[in-house]
């Protein structure tokens, strides 16, 4: 019995560095895994194409996984991270306004106060303007959605997800057609189209 424990102790000491090395390599990968809370992010614009100088609307559509919610743009608890939408500068497209819907108010275990949240399908809006001198083609506008997801008891760390808004640019002489009226009629833009 004594010989057996010596062998197993020797075997353990040989494998200890390998086990430690595997733990050091795998732990960051496992710890860095994020829970998939937003199952999809899509974007559409209010016209089939945009002419130079034209103001147009965009919608960013989120699908939030059942059992989770994300804080709205004004979560009511100062310690919670608000949802925000940002666009990286793009030559030729100016962001005039970003619109967030009102969140649903609810009380959860993780906060002492009522909070405002988004659940299920959420549509954020942006009012954009194409520069006068744009040439026909396609402009890609990179965007970032920043959010904090929670379930009924706890919140995850704040996260970001990137997306792309593709804007077809038409010649100034081309007639364009409105698209997705069922989406854009529900977004409360403050600024009128110019």
Secondary structure as GFF3:
##gff-version 3
##sequence-region A 1 194
A	DSSP	alpha_helix	2	31	.	.	.	ID=ss1
A	DSSP	beta_strand	38	45	.	.	.	ID=ss2
A	DSSP	beta_strand	50	51	.	.	.	ID=ss3
A	DSSP	beta_strand	55	64	.	.	.	ID=ss4
A	DSSP	beta_strand	69	71	.	.	.	ID=ss5
A	DSSP	beta_strand	84	87	.	.	.	ID=ss6
A	DSSP	beta_strand	93	99	.	.	.	ID=ss7
A	DSSP	beta_strand	104	106	.	.	.	ID=ss8
A	DSSP	beta_strand	115	118	.	.	.	ID=ss9
A	DSSP	beta_strand	121	130	.	.	.	ID=ss10
A	DSSP	beta_strand	137	147	.	.	.	ID=ss11
A	DSSP	beta_strand	149	150	.	.	.	ID=ss12
A	DSSP	beta_strand	159	170	.	.	.	ID=ss13
A	DSSP	alpha_helix	181	184	.	.	.	ID=ss14
###
